[in-house]
Amino acid sequence: MKIAFQMDPITGVDIDADSTFRLAEEAQARGHEMWFYTVDKLSWRDGKVVARAQSMEVRRVYGDHVTLGEEQELDLAEMDVVWLRQDPPFDMGYITNTHLLEQLVPEVLVINDPFWVRNCPEKLLVLQFPDLIPPTMIARDLDDLRAFKHAHGDIILKPLYGNGGAGVFRLDPGDRNIASLHELFVGINNEPLIAQQFVPDVSNGDKRVILVDGEPVGAINRVPAVGETRSNMHVGGRPEKVGLSERDMEICAAIGPLLRERGQIFVGIDVIGNYLTEINVTSPTGIQELERFDGINVAEKIWQVIETKRAG
């Protein structure tokens, strides 16, 4: 197959952690042709979605992990698969590129399906499963947020469209900073905030469960650094081996059919204790850690699904 990866600059990735690199490595091993481009190289012109792309070869060699060809204009309609893999922020730029990639569907398999990536933001899709999530509020009004904090005492407050743990605050029962934080956030953008009841189980880790075409394939645990509430690996969270619990399987059984129906082939959900907190569809991570801990080749499973879909 002909595969194009829309992603952040591949020259700067950590080859021991980056999920897109692992997907490219597996694609190459399976004999597929690969191209790379960054989202700023994507455009629509005269009825075509095109990208200034480079052919790509990868190898697991530190400091020499990729060879890129000369930049050329690539008609993405000629690809079999286009990967939507650049990291958030999930802003109007991100939303616009999902509209452009949507023009390729269904002739080209875009992963994850851009229509539903756009309509399933990480912290909003969970609202369709209120029985699975901790007490949650989406609001911009300070009085509403104060009332939520008064009701639940210990809460997490964070940007609705943030990522990587950026801007996540814990406000415990004695904290008096909600007004100041509200002032800070509303001065940055016009978006609501998300508040959730703090789940103490986070001290034991924030589990990343990986689903492939709606089916759970494994999980890693991300443990916060000492003195830190956030467990994201971007901010020092430590990955460790963990199994899938009965509750994890219940959550996946509830959400899996919807993910499969909406073309979300590679998804990472976040589970703290018994609660689902996020459904990550934009650029989920964790497959290299899972492969190291449990020997599960998630990249292989993903490509098997893709190859079957294209063959059909």
N, C-alpha and C positions, 0 to 999 in steps of 0.2 A: 504494500500500500504506500501511497504518498501521504506523508504526515507533516503538518505545519504546527509548530509550537509558538503560540503567542504568550510571551512570558517576560519576566524581568531579565536584565542582562545575564546571560548564562556564564559569561567569563568570571563573574563574581560569586558564583554559588559555592556553597560548602558541599563537596561531593560526598561527604559522609552523612549528610542530613537532608539535602534537598530532594523533595519527592519528584519534582519535574525531571531532574537529572536522572533519577532512577528509572522513571518511565521512558526517557529517551534511550537509556542504556539497554533496557529490555527490548524496546522497539528495534533498535539496531541489531541486537542478537537474533531477532526474529526475521531479519532480512528486509525491513521496511526502509524506504528512503525518507530522509528527514530534512526539514527546513526550520530555520529560527528567525523570528523577528520580534521586536518590541512594539508595544501598542501604538507608540507615536508614529510608527511606519505603516499603520493601517489606514486605508482610505477607500472611499466610494467614488467612482468616476465612470460616467457614461454607461451606467447600468451594471458595472462590475465592482466587486469587492476585491481590492488588490492590496498587496503588502510589499514593501521593499524588504526582501528576505534574503537569507544566505543559506546555502546548503550546510549541513552540520554532521560532523562525526564526533562521537564522544569516547572517552576512555577513562578508566579509574586510575589516573596518574596525577598526583598532586602537582599543581603548577602548570600542568600541560593536559588538562582534562577535555579540551574541545578544540576542534579545527573547524573554522568557518570559511566558506567560499566567498567569492565576490558577491557583493550585493546586486540583486536583480529584481525586476518587477515580477511578482508572482500572482497570477490569477487564482485566487483561493477556490474558485469553483472547480478547478482542476484537481484539487486535493481529495483524497478519500476521507481524511480526518483532519480537523483543526482543533487543537487543544486551547481552551481558554484558561490560562494558568498564571496570568500576572496577579500579584498580590493586591489586595485593597490598599488604600481606602475605597470604599464603595460609594463613590461620588458621581457627579453628573458625567464626568469623563468615562467612568466605568460603565455607567448605564448606556451612554451613547455607543460605546463599542459593542455592547450586547445587541443593540439595534442593528448595527452594521453586520455583525456575524449572523444574525437571524436571517438575513437575506440569502444565506447559503443553504439553509435548511429547506427541504429534507434531502436534497441531492448530496450534500456533504454532511457527514456526521460531526457535529460540533459538540465537544465535551467540556464541561457539562452543558446541556441544552441552554442556549443563551436566553431564550424567552423566560424560562423558569428560574435561571440564575437571577435575572432581573426582578422577578416577582417573588423570590424566596430569600430575602435578606436573612443573614444568619440569626439575628436576634428577633426577627418577626415571624419566621416560619414556625417557631416553637409555639406561638400563640394558638395555632390550630390544635394543640395538644395540651389544653389547660390542666388536665388531670396528671400530666407527667412532669410539670415544671413547678418550681417553688413559687410562693406568692410574688407576683410581678406587676409592675405598673409601667406603662408608657405614657409619659406626660411631659409638658413643658412648663406648666404653671407651678410656681413655687409653693403655693398653698396646698395644691394636690400632693406634691412630693413630701411636704412637711407632714401632711395627714398620713401618708403611707409610712413614713418613718415613725410617727407616733404610734401607729398600729403595730409595727413589727419590731421596733427598737433597734435592732442591729441589721443594717442593710448594706448592699453594694449599689453604688451609683456609677453609671458609666455612659459614654456616648453611644447612641443607638447604632451608628455605623462605624464604630472604631474597630481596630483589630490588633492582634499581638499583645493584648494587655494594656495598650496605651490609654491613659485617662481613666483607669479603673480605680475607684476609691471605696474603701470600707468606712462606713460611718457607724461606729458602735453606739450603744445607748447614751454614753456621756459626750459624744461628739457634738460640737456646736457650729460646724462649718458648712452646713447644707446651703445656707443663703449665699455664702461666699463662693462655693463651688457652682451653684446655680448661676450666679452673676458671671463667673468665668466662662462657663459653657455657652450661655446665651449670647455672650459677646463674640463668640467665635463663629456661630452659624445659627440657622433658623430651625434646626431640627429638634424634635423632642429628645428627652433622655429616657433611659431605661433604669428602673430601680427594681432590685430583687431582694427578698429576704436573705440575709447571710446564712449560708449553710456551713456549720462548723466542721463538717466532714472534709472540707477542702484541705484541712491540715494534713489529712491522710493522702491527699492527692486529688487531682482533677483528671478523670479518666477520658482519654481520647479513644473512642470506638470507631473503627473504620468499617464502612459498608461499601460493598461493590455490587452495583445494580440492585440495591435494596437489601442485600444479605450481609449480615455481620461476618467479618473474617478474622477479627482479633482486636486487641486493645493494648494500649500502653498507658501507664500511669505517669502523670506529671506532678511532681511534688514541689511545693513552693520552697524557695530558699529561706533560711532562717530570718525571721523578722519581716517576711514578705507575705502578703495576702495572695498575690497573683501567682499562678502556677505556669503561665505560658513560658515556653522554652526561650522565646525572644527576650524575656526579662529574667532569665536565670533559673527557671524551673528545671528540675532534674528528671529525665525520663527513667522509668524503671519497669521491669517486667510485671505484668499483671494478667490475670485471666478474665474471661467474661463471666459475670455473675448471672444468676437467674433474673434479677431485675434488669440488667443490661439487655438480656434476650427479650424480656417483655417490652421494653422500650423499642427495640429494633423491630419487633413483630408489629408494633403499632404504627411506626413511621415508614417502614420499608416499602410497603406497597405504593404509598404516595410518591416516594423518591423514584421508584422504578417507573411509575406512570409518567413522571415529569422529566425523564431522561437524565436524572442525576446519577451518573454511573460511579463516580468517585466522590464519596462524602465522608466527612469526619464529624461525629457528634461529640459533644462534651457532656459528661455525666459526673455529677458530684453527689456522693452518697446515693440516694435513691432518686435523684432529680435530674432530668434532662435540662440543660441550660442553654445550649446552642446547637444549631444544625449548620455545619460549615459546608457550603457548596461552591464558594468562589475559588479558593485555592487551598484546599485542605492539605495537611502535612501528616507525617508520622509513619510513612510506609517503610522507611529505612530502619527506624528504631524497632518496629515490629518484626522486620526480617531478622535483625540481629538477635532480638530476645527470643523469638519463637520459631525462627526458621521459615516463616510464612512469606512466600514470594507474592506479595500483593500486586506488584507490577505485572507479573505473569497472569494473575487472575483477571486484572483489568483488561489486558490485551486479549485474553481469550474471549471475554465478553464482546469487545469491540470487533474482533475478527468475525465472530459469529453474527453480529448485527450486520456487518458489511456483506458477509456472504449471503445473508438472507435477502 
